[in-house]
Amino acid sequence: MNEFPVLQTKRLILRAFKMNDAPVVQFLAGDFAIADTTSTIPHPYPNGAAEDWISTHETDLLMDRGIDWAIARRQDSCLIGAITIRIKENEKAEIGYWIGKPYWGQGYCSEAAQEVLEYGFLVKGLNRIYAFHFSRNPASGRVMQKIGMNQEGILRHHEKRWGKYEDLVVYGILRTEFNQINSTN
């Protein structure tokens, strides 16, 4: 059985979601501002959806398809968001994340994403990690830039959200780039 990898940063613990996290997930992800910046979170957020989502995490871990971490503050164990790495073929993975609106602008997402990059490259042996954001959500792009990702392109009208086509901005980083950035820090 794969053991869940708990990660820690200066201010955060990235841990497994527990079923008793579901009400907080529903509250935070249920904010339209969160759903509006992602391609998969529904709005309104249905009752039971958080429990259903959390129930998929163990299988994803066991099948080595990906890891969904709860992002919690170390100081008070407060759940503030989620970050996911989805393992793909050919030693690559996609990361995705959301932070509850009360915790925006405090650097939590960049801190968590940096730790997940390190895990992906140093523990999982990945060669490439990539992420997407809606072009109208530049804050997510700033997170990607802060962790060393490079903008690789724009997928025009790639998603349809709320009845409107959305452009996706693609970012990526290679293990060699990650190693080079981290050898100078």
N, C-alpha and C positions, 0 to 999 in steps of 0.2 A: 504494500500500500504506500502511495506517495504521502509523505508527511507535509503538512501545510507549511510553507515558508513564511515565517513571521519576519518582517523587516522593520528596522528602526532607524530613525533619523534623529537629529537634535531635538525636534519638536513633535515628531509623529511616530505612531506605531501603525504599521500596515499589517493587519491581521485578518483571519477568516471572519466572514459574516456569520452571525448566529441568528437563529430564528427570533430571538427577542430584540434584534436590531430592526425587524420589519416595520414597526410603527415609526421609527425615526427615518428609515428609508422612504416610507410612504409620505411622511411630512416634508422632507427635504426635496425628494425627487418630484413630489406632487406640485411644487411651485412651477407655474408656467414658465418662468425665466429659465429653469433648468431644462424642462422638456424642449423649450424653444431652441436651445443650443446643442441639442443632440439629435441624432437621426432615429433613435429607437425608443426613447422614453415617452410613454403615452401621456396625454393630458385630455381630460382629467385622469389622474392616476387611479386605476380601479382598486377597490378593496381586494386583498388577497394577492395582488400582483407582486408585491415585495416578497411574500412568502414563496410564491412560485419561482421567482427569480433566484432567491437564496437556495432553494432546493436543487437547483441545477449545478451549483458550484462544486460539490463533491465529485460528481461524475466527470465534469470538465477536468478537474485536477487528476483524477485517477486515469483518465484516458489521455492525459498530457495534451489536452486541447487548449488549455489556458488556465489562468488564475485570476480570480476576482478578489481583490483586497478591500476591506473596509479601511478607510483612512480615519484614524482617531488621534486626537491630541494626547500626547503623553501626560501632560499636566493633570488632566481630569478624565481621561478615557472617553471624552465626548466624540461621538461619531459625527464626522463632518462631510464625508463624501465617499467616493469609490474610485478605484483605478483598476484597470483590467489589462492583462496581456493575453492576446490570442495567438497561440503558436500555429504557424503555417508551415507548408512544405519548404524545403530548401533553406533551412536554418534562418528563417525570418519570422517576424511577429509584428502584430499591430497592437498599439496601446490606445486606450480610450479612458476617459476620466470625466468626472463631474464633482463639483464641490458645491455644497449647499450655499445658497445666496448669502446668509448671514456671515459666511466665512470668506467671501470673495475679497480679493485685493490684499491678502495677508501673506502671499507666497507659499501657501500650503500645497497647492497643486504642483508647482515647480519642484518643491522639495520631495514630494512623493514620486513624481515622474522621474526625477534624477535617480532615486533609489531603485526604481523598477528597471530603468535602463541598465544600471550596474548589475542587477540580478540577471537580466536577460543576456547580457554579454559575458559576464564572468562566471555565472552559475550554469545557465542553460546553454552556453556556447553558441549563441546566435551570431549570425553574420550581419544582419540588417534588422532594424526596428523602424517602423513607420507609423504615421498617424495622419488623420484628416481633421479639418475643421471647416465649418461653413464660412464662406468669405465674409459674411456679415458679423462674424464673431472673432475679431482680431485679438481679443484677450487670450483665446486659446492658442492662437499662433504665437503670441509672445511667450507662452509657457514652452512651446516647442523650441523656439529660438533660444530661450534661457538654458535649456538642457543640451544645447549643441546641435539640434537638428537643423537641416538645411531645407529651404523650400525647394521642391522639385517640380512643381507644376500646379496647374489648376484644371480640375475636371469640370468642364462647363455643363451646367444643368444636369448634374450627375444624380442628384437626389430630388425627390419631390416631398416637400414637407408643408403641411397645412395648405395643400392645394397649389403650392407655388414651387417652381423649379429652383434648386439651390446649386450654386457653384461650390465645389469642395476644393480646398487648398491642401495639397499633399506635401508632407514633410517627411524626411527620413534621415537616418544616421547609420553609418557602417561601423562595424567593430573597430576597424583601423582608425577611423576618425575619433571614436569614443576614446580609444587608448591614447591617441595623440593628445587630445584635450586634457585627459586626466593625468598624463605623465608630466605636463607642464604646470599643473595645479598643486 
